[in-house]
Amino acid sequence: MKVNIDGELKHLFAVWYENDVVKLIDQRKLPEKIEVFEAKNSDDIAYAIKDMVVRGAPAIGVTAAFGLAMAKKNKEDMEEAVKKIGMTRPTAFDLFKAINYMKANNFDLGAARRYSTEISGRSKKIGEFGNELIGNGSRILTHCNAGALAVVDWGTALAPMRIAHNQGKNIFVFVDETRPRLQGAKLTAWELGQEGIDHAIIADNAAGFYMRRKEVDLVIVGADRITANGDFANKIGTYEKAVLAHENKIPFYVAAPGSTFDFSISNGDGIPIEERGEEEVLIVNGKSLGPAASHARNPAFDVTPNKYVTAFITEYGIFRPEDLGRMKSLMDKDLFMKDVPASTA
Ligand code: MRU
């Protein structure tokens, strides 16, 4: 991803490995400042994933892969390290893909590097396929952050927008703010701004307003886990955007690499949904919003049924939910994916 640092556009990754340390852009600090978090052992990695220093399914997977390679170099108890890292965020399937990949490759650093390079190359492919769905003048709505920060580079939902913009297409992005953690307002808006992509942040409950006024041409979101029938989990609030898009006859696309597809689960009811602490809902910028005695509920993801999905944008091409069997056969022939046994937490 390109980032403007002191007037100069620099290329940054969300996660990388340097001098036996896993380095992460601390996403809790954006957009105010670009700060690098250094993880030196598996405890730091588990903390960084759980506390959302790094977030977004593919980036969580890459962090876990580098983290396990580092743990092996540190001569840590690998069973413990796998357990700790595997318990951080239950919904993102990439986490378990990455752990299994590293287990199958003896926690080798070269394998972790390969995993990261593959994920970022695949997200570029997603961008190239997705770009074909974007016309000049398209107005696109997205939810949460499925950009380079969530992947390592390029992004999933944002990759097609990056490529469309780079090709000179004139696009406009509606960015859902994405309560409670505001990944849209803080991270997606920041990424789009760095590359000069025209956008506006909207309150989460404003999407229907613009859809009904025919100001949204298509929706592109990412995913945390996609099941065999095409149901998928993504950031809380995605489901209602999908229903609204359907009601307003707006195409609704889900962009994700093969590593997010969990073909071992037949439908969305089987996806474990992470519930996070109530303070994320109750406290904004250190200030309590509601009455002191009130509690909150905080599901981090929801499940959108396949009937609301126009198509999945993947590195293998674009597939309607009913065609996912065809995608699975391509995945089965893919050496990188083959290394990854299909199992889950
Ligand atoms: O809780 P988060 O910020 O990790 O949730 C992220 C999302 O829901 C993204 O849309 C998803 O991981 C896809 S990222 C390419």
Residues whose N, C-alpha, C, O or C-beta is under 5 A from the ligand:
A	BS01	MRU	R55 G56 A57 H143 C144 N145 A146 G147 A150 T156 Q183 G222 A223 D224 N234 K235
